[in-house]
Amino acid sequence: MNIKSMAGAMLAGALLFSGLTTSVEARTLRYAIGHPPSSFVVDVTKEYAKQVETLSDGDLKVRVFPMSLLNFAETSGGVRDGMADIGFVLTSYFPSEYPHSNVAVEASMLVGLLGDQARGREGMVFMGALSEFTFFHCPECNQEFKKQNQVYTGSTGGTSYGLVCNEPVETKADLEGKRLRVGASNWSRWAESVGASPVTMSANEMFEALSQGVVSCIVLASPEIHNFGLTDVVTDINMDVPGGPMPIAGTNINADTWKSLSAEQREVMLRAASQFSAGVPWIYHQHEDRILAEAEERGVAIHHADQALIDQTRAFIKDDMQHIAEDYRSRYGVENGEQLIADFQKLLEKWTGLVQDVETEQDLADLYWNEIFSKVDVEQHGL
């Protein structure tokens, strides 16, 4: 072979090698989340990204965009339109788009009726129950996600919500006339039931609202004090009421992206999602007591609700289940709301028992995988 022929063969080989290299490069998926970069949820999201890369042997990667690509209000539409491949979707922000899903989401205060077995494990119980409910007991929920060009891959969320305030609250009289920032309709109704005025605003506006006295309290989980940088404006906390976590469809995937993945890659995404679904409630429960203790050390007063306010809240929760069913029927055409809530309550009771032996985050992730996510048919789901 002469020099010219050898050079040509080498060039052809190089081009062929280059083409092969390009074809096996990892695919990077964009994940949008409205939380700030320093939040505990973003820490869990980064672990989710690592899981995807590890489980796919490097074929898939996830790039996390905290509070930059899309905010909370933009994420649902952004995932739908392909601005992000994966998103942290708060369905409670969009009741008309996700009415069947939100019947269960708005029932989050039911964890307050589960007794001592659920105390300190509310997030673990609720996210397991909601994930199982949405995957296997609510076909209408999955149709709602499909209409938004999304595929549901699990629910997550933190600990129960209480009152993060700039003045003391212990009784119903303390709440009367107060303005409370709420993030979902169930807490809005509770606020009205105790004589307070609910105020809706973006989570990113909470600091200014509390610091300037626009609201007296924010209905919030205690770890969110750290996540949203509220440390310097909180003076009083009462975590006894109203209760209930904020559930999120934490790893919803754009339907076109999902369909473009192989069956093996879809299973990877579900396996990583089971870790993510477990990771958020686990890290919130781990930090809950620490956040409150550190707040108390800074001089923040920790209050407790009197028995009358606790009893009124429990009575409200029971009555509100019927209201949710009737409200979603009249406003959004959900005809089976009572049955959805009844089915969901059974799952809450089931999951209260299932999480009792959980001692580590991996225990919870394995429980979620074995009981829920591994049973999803990747040849059918979302396709």
Salt bridges, closest charged atoms under 4 A:
GLU47 OE2 - LYS50 NZ 3.44
GLU53 OE2 - LYS61 NZ 3.90
ASP81 OD1 - ARG80 NE 2.85
ASP85 OD2 - ARG30 NE 3.32
GLU106 OE1 - ARG189 NH2 2.75
ASP116 OD1 - ARG119 NH1 2.12
GLU132 OE2 - HIS137 NE2 3.91
GLU132 OE2 - LYS350 NZ 2.92
GLU144 OE2 - HIS100 ND1 2.62
GLU167 OE1 - LYS178 NZ 3.52
GLU170 OE2 - HIS303 ND1 2.94
GLU176 OE2 - LYS172 NZ 2.88
ASP236 OD2 - HIS303 NE2 2.69
ASP240 OD2 - HIS304 ND1 3.12
GLU288 OE1 - HIS285 ND1 3.95
GLU294 OE2 - ARG290 NH1 2.77
ASP320 OD1 - ARG189 NE 2.70
ASP327 OD2 - ARG331 NH2 2.79
GLU335 OE1 - ARG329 NE 3.69
GLU338 OE1 - ARG329 NH2 2.69
ASP366 OD1 - ARG271 NH2 3.97
